[in-house]
């Protein structure tokens, strides 16, 4: 009976993974078709036009399309690797504040000199914020959120990373920026695979970053909420269960 139950569970899990892989592949194929069609059209017109200005615009389109395809494949491959590795990783008691502080320091060293963007960490200095989790995955969550905020931020703007507790004792990680905010009224859409609202620099983003964040948050039994911050910017809040 125990063996039969184990086999059923393994079969169900295998079917679930196969379905997930098929869905991912279908989505990826759909996303690659658009830049491929654009790439094909632009390359055909380049060979036929003698207008220098028009040629330069077309070459720029080709370059963006190649970047887009490359980014999609790279991030998609990494996502599949993460899916496989995560299932073998074990949760441990970790301090959310210490991990956030480490990631913020790393980003400040890079972007404070690069774009003059300062990332500030706010928390109650005497509090510990222990959660059950995987250290490098929590680092990945924070890094992806910061990269997203930085891509929407202009020079000399600030980003706030706040670690706190809610009224139920759960731990909150909040990232607030001063950028453009979200275009979508239904902000849940930003966590969909391949979603992106950056048409001006589409080659730099695969639209997988926030979807990966959502998957990792759910792996830690957490919740993620996105909303526009008043008077400007975006706010992403993650709530983790606390652990003793």
Secondary structure, 3 states (H helix, E strand, C coil): CHHHHHHHHHHHHHHHHHHHHHHHHHHHHHHHHHHHHHHHHHHHHHCCCCCHHHHHHHHHHHHHHHHHHHHHHHHHHHHHHHHHHHCCCCCEEEEHHHHHHHHHHHHHHHHHHHCCCEEEEECCCCCCCEEEECHHHHHHHHHHHHHHHHHHCCCCCEEEEEEEECCCCCEEEEEECCCCCCCCCCHHHHHCCCCCCCHHHHHHCCCCHHHHHHHHHHHCCCEEEEEECCCCCEEEEEEECCCC
